[in-house]
Amino acid sequence: MKTSTELKRDVIAELNWDPSLPSNNIGVEVSDGVVTLSGHVSSFVEKWNAERAARRVVGVDAIAVEISVDLPGSSKREDADIARTATNVLAWASYLPPDSIKVMVEGGWITLTGNVEWEYQRNAAAEAIRRLMGVTGVSNDVSLAPSIASQVVQSDIETALKRLAKTESQKIIVHVDGNTVTLSGTTHSWVERDLATQAAWNAPGVKHVQDKIRISM
């Protein structure tokens, strides 16, 4: 198991290595596996990428993000302009039903609402607008409303876990209750944990996934 000093060193190294963080003004503190990121960046996508970089490091149990987004003058935009751009981007997305997602912007912070059938649509919508100029944050409040209430078959999810997580699937327990899937057990990394939740979300009819998987070193 890594010490706090080792974990801090590894997180800093990952932040410095990530090419999507050209100017690294991010401070790192670690205590009992909890990583706190602080400082400031010039765009929301840099803040997002910093969080993702920290998540990739083995040994990170939780992340507190205290990074502020300080937009340079050339990147600042009116909320109405951001809203129009975000709405147009989503309207052109082939993976979304027409008018399925609504956009609200306040102080550069975008809130998405509405309903889609699949988790990948929900995530892709946030990813599409996260990189827009002038955005200071994104709240993804889009709900999942499957058009067909397919019953989740536990064996299908377990088979997917074996494909994606390989040997780690044997340590993951799947429980299905209606349209809710609960995952428990252990994995050795965030990557394996994310693969397990992805497998559950990809099952037809899933509306909720409760991730109770622990990271075990």
NUNU-340311 format. One record per residue (C-alpha): residue number from 1; residue in one letter; x, y, z. Coordinates in Angstrom, 3 decimals, padded with zeros to 6 digits. Example, Ala and Ser with C-alpha at 12.3 -4.5 7.8 and 13.67 -1.06 7.14 Angstrom:
BEGIN
<i:1 | aa:a | east:012.300 | north:-004.500 | up:007.800> $
<i:2 | aa:s | east:013.670 | north:-001.060 | up:007.140> $
This chain:
BEGIN
<i:1 | aa:m | east:000.000 | north:000.000 | up:000.000> $
<i:2 | aa:k | east:001.345 | north:003.432 | up:-000.944> $
<i:3 | aa:t | east:002.166 | north:006.013 | up:001.678> $
<i:4 | aa:s | east:000.664 | north:009.506 | up:001.383> $
<i:5 | aa:t | east:004.039 | north:010.791 | up:000.186> $
<i:6 | aa:e | east:004.256 | north:008.141 | up:-002.541> $
<i:7 | aa:l | east:000.685 | north:008.733 | up:-003.634> $
<i:8 | aa:k | east:001.229 | north:012.489 | up:-003.788> $
<i:9 | aa:r | east:004.351 | north:011.959 | up:-005.878> $
<i:10 | aa:d | east:002.475 | north:009.705 | up:-008.310> $
<i:11 | aa:v | east:-000.483 | north:012.087 | up:-008.676> $
<i:12 | aa:i | east:001.834 | north:015.041 | up:-009.362> $
<i:13 | aa:a | east:003.725 | north:012.959 | up:-011.924> $
<i:14 | aa:e | east:000.479 | north:012.001 | up:-013.682> $
<i:15 | aa:l | east:-000.682 | north:015.632 | up:-013.783> $
<i:16 | aa:n | east:002.662 | north:016.732 | up:-015.221> $
<i:17 | aa:w | east:002.612 | north:013.913 | up:-017.786> $
<i:18 | aa:d | east:-000.920 | north:014.637 | up:-019.071> $
<i:19 | aa:p | east:-000.650 | north:016.716 | up:-022.304> $
<i:20 | aa:s | east:-004.174 | north:018.105 | up:-021.782> $
<i:21 | aa:l | east:-002.814 | north:020.098 | up:-018.815> $
<i:22 | aa:p | east:-000.293 | north:022.405 | up:-020.540> $
<i:23 | aa:s | east:000.099 | north:024.807 | up:-017.635> $
<i:24 | aa:n | east:-000.050 | north:022.858 | up:-014.403> $
<i:25 | aa:n | east:-001.057 | north:025.258 | up:-011.613> $
<i:26 | aa:i | east:-002.580 | north:022.498 | up:-009.531> $
<i:27 | aa:g | east:-001.626 | north:021.753 | up:-005.949> $
<i:28 | aa:v | east:-001.871 | north:018.230 | up:-004.536> $
<i:29 | aa:e | east:-002.388 | north:017.134 | up:-000.947> $
<i:30 | aa:v | east:-002.963 | north:013.551 | up:000.197> $
<i:31 | aa:s | east:-004.293 | north:012.123 | up:003.430> $
<i:32 | aa:d | east:-005.345 | north:008.488 | up:003.969> $
<i:33 | aa:g | east:-005.896 | north:007.874 | up:000.267> $
<i:34 | aa:v | east:-007.942 | north:011.053 | up:-000.227> $
<i:35 | aa:v | east:-006.430 | north:013.399 | up:-002.807> $
<i:36 | aa:t | east:-007.240 | north:017.119 | up:-002.692> $
<i:37 | aa:l | east:-006.618 | north:019.109 | up:-005.877> $
<i:38 | aa:s | east:-006.412 | north:022.892 | up:-005.574> $
<i:39 | aa:g | east:-005.268 | north:025.886 | up:-007.586> $
<i:40 | aa:h | east:-006.653 | north:027.426 | up:-010.752> $
<i:41 | aa:v | east:-006.944 | north:026.587 | up:-014.449> $
<i:42 | aa:s | east:-007.973 | north:028.571 | up:-017.515> $
<i:43 | aa:s | east:-010.838 | north:026.307 | up:-018.666> $
<i:44 | aa:f | east:-013.331 | north:023.875 | up:-017.226> $
<i:45 | aa:v | east:-012.036 | north:021.035 | up:-019.381> $
<i:46 | aa:e | east:-008.607 | north:021.410 | up:-017.726> $
<i:47 | aa:k | east:-010.277 | north:021.043 | up:-014.334> $
<i:48 | aa:w | east:-012.090 | north:017.948 | up:-015.587> $
<i:49 | aa:n | east:-008.909 | north:016.470 | up:-017.028> $
<i:50 | aa:a | east:-007.034 | north:017.069 | up:-013.777> $
<i:51 | aa:e | east:-009.662 | north:015.097 | up:-011.878> $
<i:52 | aa:r | east:-009.514 | north:012.265 | up:-014.416> $
<i:53 | aa:a | east:-005.710 | north:012.196 | up:-014.256> $
<i:54 | aa:a | east:-005.805 | north:011.830 | up:-010.475> $
<i:55 | aa:r | east:-008.389 | north:009.052 | up:-010.746> $
<i:56 | aa:r | east:-006.046 | north:007.039 | up:-012.950> $
<i:57 | aa:v | east:-003.436 | north:006.716 | up:-010.198> $
<i:58 | aa:v | east:-003.547 | north:003.420 | up:-008.332> $
<i:59 | aa:g | east:-004.136 | north:003.924 | up:-004.610> $
<i:60 | aa:v | east:-006.468 | north:006.931 | up:-004.872> $
<i:61 | aa:d | east:-009.602 | north:006.207 | up:-002.831> $
<i:62 | aa:a | east:-011.366 | north:009.568 | up:-003.191> $
<i:63 | aa:i | east:-010.800 | north:012.994 | up:-004.716> $
<i:64 | aa:a | east:-011.751 | north:016.455 | up:-003.449> $
<i:65 | aa:v | east:-011.629 | north:019.024 | up:-006.242> $
<i:66 | aa:e | east:-011.040 | north:022.604 | up:-005.066> $
<i:67 | aa:i | east:-009.799 | north:023.952 | up:-008.384> $
<i:68 | aa:s | east:-011.170 | north:027.283 | up:-009.600> $
<i:69 | aa:v | east:-011.734 | north:028.094 | up:-013.272> $
<i:70 | aa:d | east:-010.312 | north:031.546 | up:-014.089> $
<i:71 | aa:l | east:-011.241 | north:032.272 | up:-017.688> $
<i:72 | aa:p | east:-008.915 | north:034.625 | up:-019.573> $
<i:73 | aa:g | east:-010.592 | north:037.677 | up:-021.094> $
<i:74 | aa:s | east:-010.630 | north:036.193 | up:-024.592> $
<i:75 | aa:s | east:-012.539 | north:033.126 | up:-023.376> $
<i:76 | aa:k | east:-015.321 | north:034.907 | up:-021.490> $
<i:77 | aa:r | east:-018.758 | north:034.773 | up:-023.125> $
<i:78 | aa:e | east:-022.285 | north:035.867 | up:-022.297> $
<i:79 | aa:d | east:-024.537 | north:033.162 | up:-020.849> $
<i:80 | aa:a | east:-026.992 | north:033.532 | up:-023.733> $
<i:81 | aa:d | east:-024.187 | north:032.944 | up:-026.240> $
<i:82 | aa:i | east:-023.010 | north:029.829 | up:-024.387> $
<i:83 | aa:a | east:-026.588 | north:028.528 | up:-024.187> $
<i:84 | aa:r | east:-027.143 | north:028.978 | up:-027.923> $
<i:85 | aa:t | east:-023.903 | north:027.213 | up:-028.779> $
<i:86 | aa:a | east:-024.554 | north:024.314 | up:-026.388> $
<i:87 | aa:t | east:-028.105 | north:023.889 | up:-027.706> $
<i:88 | aa:n | east:-026.847 | north:023.808 | up:-031.297> $
<i:89 | aa:v | east:-024.134 | north:021.273 | up:-030.461> $
<i:90 | aa:l | east:-026.666 | north:018.933 | up:-028.851> $
<i:91 | aa:a | east:-029.151 | north:019.440 | up:-031.688> $
<i:92 | aa:w | east:-026.542 | north:018.229 | up:-034.194> $
<i:93 | aa:a | east:-025.619 | north:015.161 | up:-032.126> $
<i:94 | aa:s | east:-026.770 | north:012.038 | up:-033.945> $
<i:95 | aa:y | east:-026.773 | north:009.999 | up:-030.717> $
<i:96 | aa:l | east:-029.502 | north:012.134 | up:-029.085> $
<i:97 | aa:p | east:-033.251 | north:012.172 | up:-029.787> $
<i:98 | aa:p | east:-034.419 | north:015.653 | up:-030.928> $
<i:99 | aa:d | east:-035.187 | north:018.075 | up:-028.084> $
<i:100 | aa:s | east:-034.387 | north:015.437 | up:-025.442> $
<i:101 | aa:i | east:-032.019 | north:017.692 | up:-023.448> $
<i:102 | aa:k | east:-032.518 | north:021.258 | up:-022.240> $
<i:103 | aa:v | east:-029.729 | north:023.721 | up:-021.467> $
<i:104 | aa:m | east:-029.559 | north:026.361 | up:-018.728> $
<i:105 | aa:v | east:-026.525 | north:028.603 | up:-018.194> $
<i:106 | aa:e | east:-025.727 | north:030.834 | up:-015.218> $
<i:107 | aa:g | east:-022.346 | north:032.482 | up:-014.812> $
<i:108 | aa:g | east:-020.880 | north:030.165 | up:-017.438> $
<i:109 | aa:w | east:-022.077 | north:027.085 | up:-015.536> $
<i:110 | aa:i | east:-024.192 | north:024.791 | up:-017.729> $
<i:111 | aa:t | east:-026.977 | north:022.636 | up:-016.283> $
<i:112 | aa:l | east:-028.388 | north:019.891 | up:-018.497> $
<i:113 | aa:t | east:-031.864 | north:018.470 | up:-017.886> $
<i:114 | aa:g | east:-034.191 | north:016.157 | up:-019.784> $
<i:115 | aa:n | east:-034.504 | north:012.441 | up:-020.481> $
<i:116 | aa:v | east:-032.554 | north:009.952 | up:-022.601> $
<i:117 | aa:e | east:-032.675 | north:006.180 | up:-022.955> $
<i:118 | aa:w | east:-029.051 | north:005.254 | up:-022.278> $
<i:119 | aa:e | east:-026.279 | north:006.267 | up:-019.900> $
<i:120 | aa:y | east:-023.816 | north:006.700 | up:-022.794> $
<i:121 | aa:q | east:-026.136 | north:009.387 | up:-024.261> $
<i:122 | aa:r | east:-026.179 | north:011.201 | up:-020.939> $
<i:123 | aa:n | east:-022.380 | north:011.111 | up:-020.653> $
<i:124 | aa:a | east:-021.800 | north:012.035 | up:-024.298> $
<i:125 | aa:a | east:-024.022 | north:015.107 | up:-023.968> $
<i:126 | aa:a | east:-021.950 | north:016.419 | up:-021.063> $
<i:127 | aa:e | east:-018.708 | north:015.617 | up:-022.887> $
<i:128 | aa:a | east:-019.894 | north:017.533 | up:-025.970> $
<i:129 | aa:i | east:-020.485 | north:020.817 | up:-024.116> $
<i:130 | aa:r | east:-017.735 | north:020.497 | up:-021.499> $
<i:131 | aa:r | east:-015.123 | north:021.774 | up:-023.961> $
<i:132 | aa:l | east:-017.007 | north:024.845 | up:-025.170> $
<i:133 | aa:m | east:-015.314 | north:028.208 | up:-024.704> $
<i:134 | aa:g | east:-016.595 | north:030.167 | up:-021.732> $
<i:135 | aa:v | east:-017.859 | north:027.172 | up:-019.741> $
<i:136 | aa:t | east:-016.962 | north:027.260 | up:-016.041> $
<i:137 | aa:g | east:-018.757 | north:024.076 | up:-014.953> $
<i:138 | aa:v | east:-021.289 | north:021.419 | up:-015.925> $
<i:139 | aa:s | east:-024.111 | north:019.835 | up:-013.924> $
<i:140 | aa:n | east:-025.510 | north:016.771 | up:-015.656> $
<i:141 | aa:d | east:-029.076 | north:016.404 | up:-014.350> $
<i:142 | aa:v | east:-030.296 | north:014.423 | up:-017.354> $
<i:143 | aa:s | east:-032.444 | north:011.444 | up:-016.295> $
<i:144 | aa:l | east:-032.615 | north:007.985 | up:-017.801> $
<i:145 | aa:a | east:-036.025 | north:006.969 | up:-019.077> $
<i:146 | aa:p | east:-035.763 | north:003.760 | up:-021.126> $
<i:147 | aa:s | east:-038.456 | north:003.559 | up:-023.791> $
<i:148 | aa:i | east:-038.697 | north:-000.192 | up:-023.212> $
<i:149 | aa:a | east:-038.705 | north:-001.370 | up:-019.604> $
<i:150 | aa:s | east:-036.521 | north:-004.414 | up:-020.300> $
<i:151 | aa:q | east:-035.853 | north:-006.662 | up:-017.334> $
<i:152 | aa:v | east:-032.185 | north:-006.687 | up:-016.425> $
<i:153 | aa:v | east:-030.739 | north:-010.169 | up:-016.618> $
<i:154 | aa:q | east:-028.035 | north:-010.648 | up:-014.017> $
<i:155 | aa:s | east:-026.174 | north:-013.259 | up:-016.036> $
<i:156 | aa:d | east:-025.821 | north:-010.811 | up:-018.952> $
<i:157 | aa:i | east:-024.129 | north:-008.242 | up:-016.725> $
<i:158 | aa:e | east:-021.843 | north:-010.845 | up:-015.202> $
<i:159 | aa:t | east:-020.855 | north:-012.021 | up:-018.684> $
<i:160 | aa:a | east:-020.035 | north:-008.433 | up:-019.659> $
<i:161 | aa:l | east:-017.934 | north:-008.059 | up:-016.518> $
<i:162 | aa:k | east:-015.928 | north:-011.134 | up:-017.472> $
<i:163 | aa:r | east:-015.279 | north:-009.631 | up:-020.906> $
<i:164 | aa:l | east:-014.247 | north:-006.216 | up:-019.586> $
<i:165 | aa:a | east:-012.717 | north:-006.766 | up:-016.159> $
<i:166 | aa:k | east:-011.288 | north:-010.245 | up:-016.801> $
<i:167 | aa:t | east:-010.186 | north:-011.911 | up:-013.560> $
<i:168 | aa:e | east:-011.450 | north:-009.023 | up:-011.456> $
<i:169 | aa:s | east:-015.039 | north:-009.919 | up:-012.373> $
<i:170 | aa:q | east:-014.842 | north:-012.831 | up:-009.940> $
<i:171 | aa:k | east:-014.519 | north:-010.360 | up:-007.073> $
<i:172 | aa:i | east:-017.472 | north:-008.200 | up:-008.122> $
<i:173 | aa:i | east:-020.950 | north:-009.071 | up:-006.858> $
<i:174 | aa:v | east:-023.975 | north:-008.076 | up:-008.953> $
<i:175 | aa:h | east:-027.443 | north:-007.658 | up:-007.424> $
<i:176 | aa:v | east:-030.459 | north:-006.721 | up:-009.546> $
<i:177 | aa:d | east:-033.681 | north:-005.262 | up:-008.123> $
<i:178 | aa:g | east:-036.091 | north:-004.071 | up:-010.809> $
<i:179 | aa:n | east:-034.213 | north:-001.487 | up:-012.883> $
<i:180 | aa:t | east:-031.549 | north:-000.927 | up:-010.202> $
<i:181 | aa:v | east:-028.196 | north:-002.725 | up:-010.249> $
<i:182 | aa:t | east:-026.013 | north:-002.795 | up:-007.132> $
<i:183 | aa:l | east:-022.333 | north:-003.617 | up:-007.518> $
<i:184 | aa:s | east:-020.232 | north:-004.630 | up:-004.521> $
<i:185 | aa:g | east:-016.994 | north:-006.467 | up:-003.856> $
<i:186 | aa:t | east:-013.449 | north:-005.336 | up:-004.592> $
<i:187 | aa:t | east:-011.140 | north:-004.322 | up:-007.438> $
<i:188 | aa:h | east:-007.504 | north:-003.230 | up:-007.514> $
<i:189 | aa:s | east:-007.944 | north:000.064 | up:-009.399> $
<i:190 | aa:w | east:-010.349 | north:002.822 | up:-010.453> $
<i:191 | aa:v | east:-010.071 | north:001.574 | up:-014.035> $
<i:192 | aa:e | east:-011.454 | north:-001.857 | up:-013.144> $
<i:193 | aa:r | east:-014.150 | north:-000.235 | up:-011.012> $
<i:194 | aa:d | east:-015.170 | north:002.018 | up:-013.920> $
<i:195 | aa:l | east:-015.313 | north:-000.984 | up:-016.261> $
<i:196 | aa:a | east:-017.698 | north:-002.732 | up:-013.887> $
<i:197 | aa:t | east:-020.072 | north:000.247 | up:-013.654> $
<i:198 | aa:q | east:-019.891 | north:000.674 | up:-017.437> $
<i:199 | aa:a | east:-020.964 | north:-002.947 | up:-017.914> $
<i:200 | aa:a | east:-023.959 | north:-002.398 | up:-015.623> $
<i:201 | aa:w | east:-025.033 | north:000.840 | up:-017.345> $
<i:202 | aa:n | east:-024.828 | north:-000.852 | up:-020.752> $
<i:203 | aa:a | east:-027.512 | north:-003.394 | up:-019.831> $
<i:204 | aa:p | east:-030.941 | north:-002.538 | up:-021.348> $
<i:205 | aa:g | east:-033.454 | north:-001.082 | up:-018.906> $
<i:206 | aa:v | east:-030.963 | north:-000.068 | up:-016.211> $
<i:207 | aa:k | east:-032.006 | north:003.214 | up:-014.609> $
<i:208 | aa:h | east:-029.866 | north:003.230 | up:-011.464> $
<i:209 | aa:v | east:-026.449 | north:001.795 | up:-010.640> $
<i:210 | aa:q | east:-025.302 | north:001.744 | up:-007.032> $
<i:211 | aa:d | east:-021.520 | north:001.454 | up:-006.951> $
<i:212 | aa:k | east:-020.391 | north:-000.046 | up:-003.651> $
<i:213 | aa:i | east:-017.173 | north:-001.525 | up:-005.009> $
<i:214 | aa:r | east:-014.118 | north:-000.984 | up:-002.832> $
<i:215 | aa:i | east:-010.585 | north:-000.390 | up:-004.081> $
<i:216 | aa:s | east:-008.380 | north:-003.036 | up:-002.482> $
<i:217 | aa:m | east:-004.606 | north:-002.759 | up:-002.718> $
